[in-house]
Amino acid sequence: MRIVRLDIERFRSIRSATLFPNVHNVYLGPNNLGKTAILEALNLLLNPEMAMRSSVVDENDFHCREYRLAPPSTPPPVEMQAEAERVPDPAAITMVPSDATIEVTANAMPPILRIEAVLTNLDDDDFREFGSVLVPWDSQQRRIIENTEEGEDPFANAERAVRPCFEAWYDEEEDDFACRSFFRTDPQLPRDGFPSFTKQQKRRIGFLIYRDFRALQRPITLEPVALFSRLLASQDATPKHFENVLAELEGVISPLFQEANFARVVNEYRQELLRYLPLANIGNGHLSFEATDRTREEVKGATQLYVNDQLPLPLQKMGAGTRSLAILAILLLIARKRGRGIIALEEPETFLFPHAQRRVVDEVLGLASQTFVTTHSPYVLERMPVESLQRLVRDDAATIGATPVVTGTQAGRQLRERFRKQLSEALLGRAAIIVEEESTRLWILKASALLHGRDFAGTKVEALELQGIAVVTAVGNGDVPSVGGLLRRAGLLVIGFLDQVSEQQCQQLVEQQPELPLVFHSQKGLEDLLMRELPQHLFREALIKAPYARHNYDTAVVDAWQPDEFSRKAREFIRQHKGYLPLHEWILDQVGFDEMPFTFKTLVALAATAASGKATFGPCSIPSH
């Protein structure tokens, strides 16, 4: 089973949202946009243990805390009425047409928090479990068929689906929040008329969610609401024989009474109590301390999973990474047993090494019928299918939608071929500079580091990475617009940085991505730019002693060259090492702020200004300095 439509209303940061999830889904966007709210909404709707909690929702779960009807306006105090009568204000009088309809809210319903999903891909066992609540799903129009002509079979040209729904509201009489999970079938029925969405049916769907804070705050216990209990239930291994456990626990604290002073104080306390009341109906009311209150619930809550090594420790006292993996292992074992399931991962990278992040994501993709992921890790992002990447968008009315980052087979193939850490980091940021070769990327990053904290071009500049600005390498000038267009679809501000081109070539590049700002430097290549703007003494040092050069010159030979010959030899030297990163890295180690080419410093300042929203621009050139 998998979710093909998800509707959310009035939940936390979301006023309304309609999403059409893929098999795998990665939601991208800035903080506080609604990514976590989507996963939490799925948890409210599909987690079978939510019904066991005493409090499922509270005031903060309602969007803008709007859970009550707005109270009727009250008349102003008498003295204010009198003042208003003495000083009438004609401009404040609103004329109401005689045929206008006045809205009456006396019987209005309170705001409803609603989460609703449509699930398809049902197998034969699903049909037996959900046969009475099936609804027809039109996959072309992506909607439930609510009505058909008389005598027409609604399932004739539709897919069988189920539509579970969760609603919560504030009960004025009880001064508390109420909720109900049910299947929305006949649209004419009231909420209480719909069939209930039971815990057994939720378990059949198999929704699992990972959130790292659970691994940090809660030990693995046998409580019914604990995740380990879901693992036991999925394996038909719910523990029994608690009568024997309770009998074994009786008297386990008695060794404490071997301490004479302890026993004496307890006995004195008993004697004091006997002065006022009998302690037992039969016997002398002996006092003892017990490990629990001798109930199953107490034992289940107090029982923790231990790791018995040379130094036995409860799992909860081990490292954060171990605890995180312990929770993930439970989820994966449940999914492996069922052979399917919908798995939501909220930032699974927390506390995990990169190799563990990749391994976990690969395991989840291999086991789950559907996944929902939020992440800030390029290691997680690069393991997800490129088709799963979606940018969340939110308007001023807090309406949330999702836009695919990749559109079309060719774009997906291009992204998949280059989808490594560099592009992954860009997708997780807020802006990007696209360059045509890796050497240029190194120079821009070094310029960014040198400008950090300095005033330049009228602004105080921060390093690009601290502003969430990535530098991404394309494959030549012609590839800059396609990479830039992909990142723009992901919601990033993007700047293309290119060599100088002809007017015709510039027009062709602009036509590929009209909304992509392009910045051209004044030279035809990186080598010419460096020759024009890099100090001569740095070329001399490179020619003589660069450790990664194909050939070095003697100091005397270099110093004997005339200026024209020096320029020719230096240009030839740089071109021979075109794209050779070790040489560029060595030269960059010798470059300080004053030596850094003006073009790169200007580009960094321009990107910082654009990312801050202080400037917008179209195609432009950075003049030589």
C-alpha positions as CSV (number, residue, x, y, z in Angstrom):
1,M,0.0,0.0,0.0
2,R,1.1,3.6,-0.6
3,I,-0.3,7.1,-0.2
4,V,-1.2,8.8,-3.5
5,R,-2.9,11.9,-2.0
6,L,-2.5,13.6,1.4
7,D,-4.6,16.5,2.6
8,I,-3.8,18.5,5.7
9,E,-5.9,21.3,7.2
10,R,-5.1,23.5,10.2
11,F,-2.2,21.5,11.5
12,R,0.7,23.4,13.1
13,S,2.4,25.5,10.4
14,I,0.1,24.3,7.7
15,R,-3.2,26.1,7.1
16,S,-3.9,23.7,4.1
17,A,-1.9,21.3,2.0
18,T,-2.6,18.9,-0.8
19,L,0.2,16.6,-1.8
20,F,0.5,13.8,-4.3
21,P,3.4,11.7,-2.9
22,N,5.6,9.5,-5.1
23,V,6.9,6.1,-4.0
24,H,9.9,7.9,-2.4
25,N,9.7,11.5,-1.2
26,V,12.3,13.9,0.0
27,Y,11.0,17.3,1.1
28,L,13.4,20.2,0.6
29,G,13.0,23.7,1.9
30,P,14.1,26.1,4.7
31,N,13.4,25.5,8.4
32,N,9.9,26.1,9.7
33,L,8.3,25.6,6.3
34,G,6.3,22.5,7.2
35,K,8.5,19.5,6.4
36,T,8.3,18.0,9.9
37,A,4.6,18.9,10.2
38,I,3.9,16.7,7.2
39,L,5.7,13.7,8.8
40,E,3.9,14.4,12.1
41,A,0.6,14.6,10.3
42,L,1.2,11.1,8.9
43,N,2.0,9.9,12.3
44,L,-1.3,11.2,13.8
45,L,-3.2,9.6,11.0
46,L,-1.5,6.2,10.7
47,N,0.4,5.3,13.9
48,P,-1.5,2.6,15.6
49,E,-0.2,3.6,19.0
50,M,-1.6,7.1,18.9
51,A,-5.0,6.0,20.1
52,M,-3.4,4.7,23.4
53,R,-2.2,8.1,24.4
54,S,-4.3,10.2,26.8
55,S,-3.6,13.4,25.0
56,V,-3.3,13.2,21.2
57,V,-3.5,16.9,20.3
58,D,-3.4,20.2,22.2
59,E,-3.7,23.9,21.5
60,N,-0.4,24.2,19.7
61,D,-1.3,21.5,17.1
62,F,-4.0,23.9,15.7
63,H,-2.7,26.3,13.1
64,C,-2.1,29.7,14.8
65,R,-3.8,28.2,17.9
66,E,-7.2,28.7,16.2
67,Y,-9.2,26.0,17.9
68,R,-12.2,28.0,19.1
69,L,-14.8,30.0,17.3
70,A,-14.1,33.7,17.5
71,P,-16.2,35.1,20.4
72,P,-19.0,37.5,19.4
73,S,-18.1,41.1,19.6
74,T,-19.1,42.8,22.8
75,P,-20.7,46.2,23.0
76,P,-18.5,49.0,24.2
77,P,-18.9,50.3,27.8
78,V,-21.7,52.7,28.5
79,E,-19.5,55.7,28.8
80,M,-17.9,54.9,25.4
81,Q,-21.3,54.7,23.8
82,A,-22.3,58.0,25.2
83,E,-19.0,59.6,23.9
84,A,-19.7,58.1,20.5
85,E,-23.2,59.6,20.4
86,R,-21.8,63.0,21.3
87,V,-19.2,62.9,18.5
88,P,-20.6,61.0,15.5
89,D,-18.2,60.1,12.8
90,P,-19.9,59.7,9.4
91,A,-16.9,58.0,7.9
92,A,-17.2,55.2,10.4
93,I,-20.8,54.4,9.4
94,T,-21.0,51.3,7.0
95,M,-24.1,51.2,4.8
96,V,-25.4,47.6,4.4
97,P,-27.6,46.9,1.3
98,S,-31.1,45.9,2.1
99,D,-30.6,42.6,0.3
100,A,-27.3,41.7,1.9
101,T,-27.0,38.4,3.7
102,I,-25.7,38.6,7.3
103,E,-23.7,35.5,8.4
104,V,-25.0,33.9,11.5
105,T,-22.4,31.9,13.5
106,A,-24.4,30.9,16.5
107,N,-24.5,27.2,15.3
108,A,-21.2,27.3,13.5
109,M,-18.8,24.3,14.0
110,P,-15.5,24.9,15.8
111,P,-12.3,24.8,13.6
112,I,-11.4,21.2,12.6
113,L,-7.9,19.9,12.4
114,R,-8.1,17.4,9.5
115,I,-5.6,14.9,8.0
116,E,-6.8,12.7,5.2
117,A,-5.0,10.3,2.9
118,V,-5.8,8.1,0.0
119,L,-4.0,4.8,-0.2
120,T,-3.9,2.5,-3.2
121,N,-1.8,-0.6,-4.3
122,L,-3.9,-2.9,-2.2
123,D,-3.2,-6.7,-2.3
124,D,-5.7,-9.6,-1.7
125,D,-5.2,-9.5,2.0
126,D,-5.8,-5.8,2.1
127,F,-9.1,-6.3,0.2
128,R,-10.2,-8.7,2.9
129,E,-9.2,-6.3,5.7
130,F,-10.6,-3.1,4.1
131,G,-13.4,-4.5,1.8
132,S,-16.2,-2.6,3.5
133,V,-14.5,0.8,3.3
134,L,-13.1,0.8,-0.3
135,V,-13.6,3.9,-2.4
136,P,-12.9,4.4,-6.2
137,W,-9.8,6.4,-7.0
138,D,-9.4,8.2,-10.4
139,S,-5.6,8.2,-10.9
140,Q,-5.8,10.4,-14.0
141,Q,-7.6,13.2,-12.2
142,R,-6.1,12.3,-8.8
143,R,-9.4,12.3,-6.9
144,I,-11.9,10.1,-5.3
145,I,-15.0,9.5,-7.4
146,E,-17.8,10.7,-5.1
147,N,-20.8,10.4,-7.3
148,T,-21.7,8.4,-10.5
149,E,-24.8,8.1,-12.7
150,E,-27.5,5.8,-11.4
151,G,-26.7,2.2,-12.3
152,E,-23.0,3.0,-13.1
153,D,-20.3,1.0,-11.3
154,P,-18.0,3.6,-9.7
155,F,-15.2,1.1,-9.7
156,A,-15.5,0.3,-13.4
157,N,-12.7,2.7,-14.5
158,A,-11.2,3.4,-11.1
159,E,-8.6,1.9,-8.8
160,R,-9.8,0.5,-5.4
161,A,-8.5,2.6,-2.5
162,V,-9.1,3.5,1.1
163,R,-9.4,7.0,2.5
164,P,-8.6,7.1,6.2
165,C,-9.1,10.4,8.0
166,F,-8.2,11.9,11.4
167,E,-10.1,14.9,12.8
168,A,-9.6,16.8,16.1
169,W,-11.6,19.6,17.6
170,Y,-12.1,21.5,20.8
171,D,-15.1,20.4,22.8
172,E,-16.4,23.5,24.5
173,E,-18.6,21.6,27.1
174,E,-15.7,19.3,28.2
175,D,-13.1,22.1,27.9
176,D,-10.9,19.6,26.2
177,F,-9.8,18.3,22.8
178,A,-11.5,15.4,21.1
179,C,-10.5,13.4,18.1
180,R,-11.6,10.5,15.9
181,S,-10.0,8.3,13.3
182,F,-12.3,6.9,10.6
183,F,-12.7,6.0,7.0
184,R,-14.4,8.6,4.8
185,T,-16.7,6.6,2.6
186,D,-20.1,8.1,1.8
187,P,-19.7,11.9,1.6
188,Q,-23.2,12.4,2.8
189,L,-22.5,10.8,6.2
190,P,-21.7,12.8,9.4
191,R,-18.4,12.3,11.1
192,D,-19.9,9.9,13.7
193,G,-21.5,7.9,10.9
194,F,-18.2,6.8,9.2
195,P,-16.7,3.4,10.1
196,S,-13.8,3.6,12.6
197,F,-10.2,3.3,11.5
198,T,-9.0,0.7,14.0
199,K,-5.6,-0.1,15.5
200,Q,-5.6,-3.4,13.7
201,Q,-6.2,-1.7,10.3
202,K,-3.4,0.8,11.0
203,R,-1.0,-2.0,11.7
204,R,-2.0,-3.6,8.4
205,I,-0.9,-0.4,6.6
206,G,2.4,-0.5,8.6
207,F,3.4,3.1,9.1
208,L,6.7,3.6,10.9
209,I,8.4,6.9,11.8
210,Y,11.9,7.6,13.0
211,R,12.7,10.8,14.9
212,D,16.1,11.1,16.6
213,F,14.8,12.8,19.7
214,R,13.0,9.7,20.7
215,A,16.3,7.8,20.8
216,L,17.7,10.4,23.0
217,Q,14.9,10.8,25.5
218,R,13.1,7.5,25.9
219,P,14.6,4.1,26.8
220,I,13.6,0.9,25.1
221,T,11.0,-0.5,27.4
222,L,8.0,-3.0,27.3
223,E,5.4,-0.3,27.6
224,P,2.4,-0.8,25.2
225,V,3.1,2.6,23.6
226,A,6.8,2.0,23.1
227,L,8.3,1.2,19.7
228,F,9.8,-2.1,20.9
229,S,6.2,-3.3,21.8
230,R,5.3,-2.7,18.1
231,L,8.2,-4.9,17.2
232,L,7.1,-7.7,19.5
233,A,3.5,-7.4,18.3
234,S,4.7,-7.7,14.6
235,Q,6.4,-10.9,15.5
236,D,3.6,-12.3,17.6
237,A,5.9,-12.2,20.6
238,T,4.1,-10.1,23.2
239,P,5.6,-11.1,26.6
240,K,3.4,-12.9,29.1
241,H,4.0,-14.6,32.6
242,F,4.0,-11.2,34.4
243,E,2.5,-13.0,37.4
244,N,5.8,-14.9,37.8
245,V,7.8,-11.6,37.4
246,L,5.7,-9.9,40.1
247,A,6.2,-12.9,42.4
248,E,10.0,-12.7,41.9
249,L,10.0,-9.0,42.6
250,E,8.3,-9.4,46.0
251,G,10.8,-8.8,48.7
252,V,13.8,-8.0,46.4
253,I,14.4,-4.9,48.5
254,S,14.7,-6.7,51.8
255,P,18.5,-6.7,51.8
256,L,18.3,-3.0,52.7
257,F,17.0,-4.0,56.1
258,Q,20.3,-5.6,56.9
259,E,21.5,-2.1,57.7
260,A,20.7,-1.7,61.4
261,N,20.1,2.1,61.3
262,F,17.9,1.8,58.2
263,A,15.7,-0.9,59.9
264,R,15.6,1.0,63.1
265,V,14.2,4.2,61.4
266,V,11.6,2.3,59.5
267,N,10.5,0.5,62.7
268,E,10.3,3.8,64.6
269,Y,8.1,5.2,61.8
270,R,5.9,2.1,62.0
271,Q,5.5,2.7,65.7
272,E,4.5,6.3,65.2
273,L,1.9,5.4,62.7
274,L,0.4,2.8,65.1
275,R,-0.3,5.6,67.6
276,Y,-2.9,7.0,65.2
277,L,-4.3,4.1,63.1
278,P,-4.1,0.4,62.7
279,L,-1.9,-0.6,59.8
280,A,-3.6,-3.8,58.9
281,N,-6.8,-5.7,59.4
282,I,-5.0,-8.9,60.0
283,G,-1.5,-9.1,61.5
284,N,0.7,-6.4,62.8
285,G,1.1,-4.3,59.7
286,H,4.7,-5.1,58.8
287,L,6.4,-2.4,56.6
288,S,8.5,-3.3,53.6
289,F,9.9,-1.5,50.5
290,E,9.1,-3.0,47.1
291,A,10.8,-2.4,43.7
292,T,7.5,-1.6,42.0
293,D,3.8,-1.2,42.9
294,R,3.5,-4.8,41.6
295,T,1.4,-4.1,38.6
296,R,2.1,-5.1,35.0
297,E,2.1,-1.5,33.8
298,E,4.7,-0.6,36.4
299,V,6.9,-3.5,35.4
300,K,6.6,-2.8,31.7
301,G,7.6,0.9,32.2
302,A,10.5,0.1,34.5
303,T,12.0,-2.6,32.3
304,Q,14.9,-1.3,30.2
305,L,16.9,-3.1,27.5
306,Y,20.5,-3.8,28.8
307,V,23.6,-4.5,26.9
308,N,25.5,-7.1,28.9
309,D,29.2,-6.6,28.2
310,Q,32.2,-6.4,30.6
311,L,30.4,-3.3,31.9
312,P,26.6,-3.9,31.6
313,L,24.7,-0.8,30.7
314,P,21.1,0.0,29.8
315,L,21.0,0.9,26.1
316,Q,19.7,4.4,27.0
317,K,23.0,5.2,28.8
318,M,25.1,4.4,25.7
319,G,26.2,6.9,23.0
320,A,23.8,8.9,21.0
321,G,24.8,7.2,17.7
322,T,24.2,3.8,19.3
323,R,20.7,4.8,20.6
324,S,19.8,6.2,17.2
325,L,20.8,3.0,15.4
326,A,18.9,1.0,18.0
327,I,15.7,2.8,17.1
328,L,16.3,2.5,13.4
329,A,17.0,-1.2,13.8
330,I,13.6,-1.7,15.4
331,L,11.9,0.0,12.5
332,L,13.8,-2.0,9.9
333,L,13.1,-5.3,11.7
334,I,9.4,-4.6,11.7
335,A,9.4,-3.6,8.0
336,R,11.5,-6.7,7.2
337,K,9.0,-9.0,8.9
338,R,6.1,-7.4,7.1
339,G,7.8,-7.3,3.8
340,R,6.4,-3.8,3.2
341,G,5.4,-0.6,5.0
342,I,5.4,3.2,4.8
343,I,8.5,4.6,6.6
344,A,9.0,8.3,7.5
345,L,12.5,9.4,8.4
346,E,13.0,12.8,10.0
347,E,16.6,13.8,9.7
348,P,18.0,10.3,10.0
349,E,21.6,11.7,9.8
350,T,21.6,13.0,13.3
351,F,24.4,11.3,15.4
352,L,25.3,8.9,12.6
353,F,28.5,8.7,10.7
354,P,28.3,9.2,6.9
355,H,28.7,5.5,6.1
356,A,25.9,4.6,8.6
357,Q,23.6,7.2,7.0
358,R,24.1,5.7,3.6
359,R,23.6,2.1,4.9
360,V,20.4,3.1,6.7
361,V,18.9,4.8,3.7
362,D,19.8,1.9,1.4
363,E,18.1,-0.5,3.9
364,V,15.0,1.6,4.1
365,L,14.7,1.9,0.3
366,G,15.0,-1.8,0.0
367,L,12.3,-2.6,2.5
368,A,9.7,0.2,2.4
369,S,6.7,0.3,0.1
370,Q,6.9,4.1,0.4
371,T,9.2,6.6,2.1
372,F,9.0,10.2,3.4
373,V,12.3,11.8,4.2
374,T,13.4,15.2,5.6
375,T,17.2,15.7,5.8
376,H,20.0,18.2,5.9
377,S,22.6,15.7,5.0
378,P,24.2,15.4,1.5
379,Y,25.0,11.8,2.3
380,V,21.3,10.9,2.8
381,L,20.3,13.0,-0.2
382,E,22.7,11.4,-2.6
383,R,21.3,7.9,-1.8
384,M,17.7,8.9,-2.5
385,P,16.3,8.5,-6.1
386,V,16.5,11.9,-7.9
387,E,12.8,11.6,-8.8
388,S,12.0,11.8,-5.1
389,L,13.3,15.3,-4.6
390,Q,10.5,17.8,-4.0
391,R,10.6,21.5,-3.1
392,L,8.0,22.5,-0.6
393,V,6.4,25.9,-1.3
394,R,4.3,28.0,1.0
395,D,2.3,31.1,0.2
396,D,1.2,33.9,2.5
397,A,-2.0,32.0,3.5
398,A,0.1,29.1,4.8
399,T,-1.0,26.8,1.9
400,I,1.7,24.2,1.3
401,G,2.4,22.5,-2.1
402,A,5.3,20.4,-3.5
403,T,7.1,20.9,-6.8
404,P,9.3,18.2,-8.2
405,V,12.9,19.2,-8.7
406,V,13.5,16.9,-11.7
407,T,11.1,17.1,-14.6
408,G,11.7,14.8,-17.6
409,T,13.8,11.7,-18.2
410,Q,16.8,13.6,-19.6
411,A,17.0,15.9,-16.6
412,G,16.8,13.0,-14.2
413,R,19.6,11.2,-16.0
414,Q,21.8,14.2,-16.0
415,L,21.2,14.8,-12.3
416,R,21.8,11.1,-11.5
417,E,25.2,11.2,-13.3
418,R,26.5,14.1,-11.3
419,F,24.6,13.6,-8.0
420,R,27.4,13.6,-5.5
421,K,28.2,15.6,-2.4
422,Q,28.7,19.0,-4.3
423,L,25.2,19.1,-5.8
424,S,23.6,17.5,-2.7
425,E,24.9,20.3,-0.6
426,A,23.6,22.9,-3.0
427,L,20.1,21.4,-2.8
428,L,20.2,21.7,1.0
429,G,21.3,25.4,0.9
430,R,19.5,28.6,-0.2
431,A,21.7,29.8,-3.1
432,A,24.3,28.6,-5.5
433,I,26.9,29.8,-7.9
434,I,27.3,27.6,-11.0
435,V,30.7,27.6,-12.6
436,E,32.0,25.8,-15.7
437,E,35.0,24.0,-14.2
438,E,36.3,22.7,-10.9
439,S,39.4,25.0,-10.9
440,T,37.2,28.1,-10.9
441,R,35.2,26.6,-8.0
442,L,38.4,26.4,-6.0
443,W,39.3,30.1,-6.7
444,I,35.8,31.3,-5.7
445,L,35.9,29.3,-2.4
446,K,39.3,30.7,-1.5
447,A,38.1,34.2,-2.3
448,S,35.1,33.6,-0.1
449,A,37.4,32.6,2.8
450,L,39.6,35.6,2.3
451,L,36.6,38.0,2.3
452,H,35.0,36.6,5.4
453,G,34.4,39.4,7.9
454,R,35.8,42.1,5.6
455,D,34.1,45.2,4.0
456,F,34.2,45.0,0.3
457,A,32.3,46.7,-2.5
458,G,30.2,48.5,0.1
459,T,29.1,45.5,2.1
460,K,30.4,43.4,4.9
461,V,30.9,39.9,3.5
462,E,30.5,36.5,5.1
463,A,31.9,33.3,3.8
464,L,29.6,31.7,1.2
465,E,29.1,28.5,3.2
466,L,28.0,30.4,6.2
467,Q,25.3,32.0,4.1
468,G,24.1,28.7,2.6
469,I,25.6,29.5,-0.8
470,A,27.2,26.5,-2.6
471,V,29.5,26.6,-5.6
472,V,28.6,23.9,-8.1
473,T,30.6,22.8,-11.2
474,A,28.9,22.4,-14.5
475,V,30.5,20.9,-17.7
476,G,31.4,23.9,-19.7
477,N,29.5,27.2,-20.3
478,G,26.6,25.4,-22.2
479,D,25.8,23.3,-19.1
480,V,25.5,26.2,-16.7
481,P,21.9,27.0,-17.6
482,S,20.6,23.4,-17.3
483,V,22.2,22.9,-13.8
484,G,21.1,26.4,-12.8
485,G,17.5,25.6,-14.0
486,L,17.4,22.4,-11.9
487,L,18.5,24.3,-8.7
488,R,16.0,27.1,-9.4
489,R,13.3,24.5,-9.5
490,A,14.5,23.4,-6.0
491,G,13.8,26.9,-4.8
492,L,17.4,28.2,-4.7
493,L,18.6,31.6,-5.8
494,V,21.2,30.8,-8.6
495,I,23.9,32.8,-10.3
496,G,25.8,31.5,-13.3
497,F,29.5,32.5,-13.6
498,L,31.0,32.1,-17.1
499,D,33.9,33.1,-19.4
500,Q,33.4,35.9,-21.8
501,V,31.4,34.9,-24.8
502,S,30.1,36.5,-28.0
503,E,26.9,38.4,-28.1
504,Q,25.2,35.6,-30.0
505,Q,26.4,32.9,-27.5
506,C,25.2,35.1,-24.6
507,Q,21.8,35.4,-26.2
508,Q,21.6,31.6,-26.6
509,L,22.5,31.0,-22.9
510,V,19.9,33.6,-21.8
511,E,17.2,32.0,-23.9
512,Q,17.8,28.6,-22.2
513,Q,17.0,30.0,-18.7
514,P,15.7,33.6,-19.1
515,E,15.3,34.0,-15.3
516,L,18.8,32.8,-14.5
517,P,21.2,35.7,-13.6
518,L,24.4,35.2,-15.6
519,V,27.7,36.9,-14.7
520,F,30.5,37.0,-17.2
521,H,34.1,37.8,-16.5
522,S,36.2,39.8,-19.0
523,Q,38.4,37.0,-20.3
524,K,37.9,34.0,-22.5
525,G,39.1,31.5,-19.9
526,L,40.3,31.0,-16.3
527,E,43.9,31.0,-17.5
528,D,43.6,34.4,-19.2
529,L,41.8,35.8,-16.1
530,L,44.6,34.6,-13.8
531,M,47.3,36.0,-16.2
532,R,45.6,39.4,-16.1
533,E,44.8,39.7,-12.4
534,L,47.2,37.5,-10.5
535,P,50.5,39.2,-9.4
536,Q,53.6,38.2,-11.4
537,H,55.6,37.0,-8.4
538,L,53.1,34.2,-7.8
539,F,53.6,32.9,-11.4
540,R,57.4,33.1,-10.8
541,E,57.0,31.0,-7.7
542,A,54.9,28.4,-9.5
543,L,57.2,28.2,-12.5
544,I,60.2,27.6,-10.3
545,K,59.0,25.4,-7.4
546,A,55.4,24.3,-7.7
547,P,55.5,20.7,-6.4
548,Y,52.8,19.3,-8.6
549,A,53.9,20.9,-11.9
550,R,54.9,18.7,-14.8
551,H,58.1,20.7,-15.2
552,N,59.9,23.4,-13.2
553,Y,62.3,26.0,-14.4
554,D,65.6,27.1,-12.9
555,T,65.5,30.4,-11.1
556,A,68.2,32.0,-13.3
557,V,66.4,31.0,-16.5
558,V,63.1,32.5,-15.3
559,D,64.8,35.7,-14.1
560,A,66.5,36.1,-17.5
561,W,63.2,36.2,-19.4
562,Q,62.0,39.5,-20.9
563,P,58.4,40.5,-19.9
564,D,56.9,39.3,-23.1
565,E,58.6,36.0,-22.9
566,F,57.7,35.6,-19.2
567,S,54.0,36.2,-20.0
568,R,54.1,33.7,-22.8
569,K,55.8,31.0,-20.7
570,A,53.5,31.6,-17.7
571,R,50.4,31.4,-19.9
572,E,51.7,28.2,-21.5
573,F,52.5,26.8,-18.0
574,I,48.9,27.5,-16.8
575,R,47.3,26.0,-19.9
576,Q,49.4,22.9,-19.6
577,H,47.9,22.4,-16.2
578,K,44.3,23.3,-17.1
579,G,42.0,21.6,-14.7
580,Y,44.9,20.2,-12.7
581,L,43.6,20.8,-9.2
582,P,46.7,20.1,-7.1
583,L,48.6,22.9,-8.9
584,H,45.7,25.3,-8.4
585,E,45.5,24.3,-4.7
586,W,49.2,25.0,-4.3
587,I,49.0,28.4,-5.9
588,L,45.9,29.3,-3.7
589,D,47.9,28.5,-0.6
590,Q,50.2,31.4,-1.6
591,V,47.4,33.8,-2.3
592,G,46.3,36.4,0.3
593,F,43.6,39.0,0.2
594,D,45.5,41.5,-1.8
595,E,46.7,38.9,-4.4
596,M,43.2,37.4,-4.9
597,P,41.9,38.5,-8.3
598,F,39.4,41.3,-8.2
599,T,36.9,39.4,-10.3
600,F,36.5,36.6,-7.8
601,K,36.2,39.0,-4.8
602,T,33.5,40.9,-6.7
603,L,31.6,37.8,-7.6
604,V,31.5,36.6,-3.9
605,A,30.3,40.1,-2.8
606,L,27.7,40.1,-5.6
607,A,26.4,36.6,-4.6
608,A,26.2,37.6,-0.9
609,T,24.2,40.7,-1.8
610,A,21.9,38.8,-4.0
611,A,21.3,36.0,-1.5
612,S,20.4,38.6,1.2
613,G,17.7,40.0,-1.1
614,K,19.4,43.4,-1.3
615,A,20.0,43.2,-5.1
616,T,18.7,41.6,-8.2
617,F,20.3,41.6,-11.7
618,G,20.2,40.2,-15.1
619,P,23.2,39.2,-17.4
620,C,26.2,41.4,-16.6
621,S,30.0,41.5,-16.8
622,I,32.6,42.0,-14.1
623,P,35.2,44.4,-15.6
624,S,38.9,43.7,-15.2
625,H,40.7,45.5,-12.4
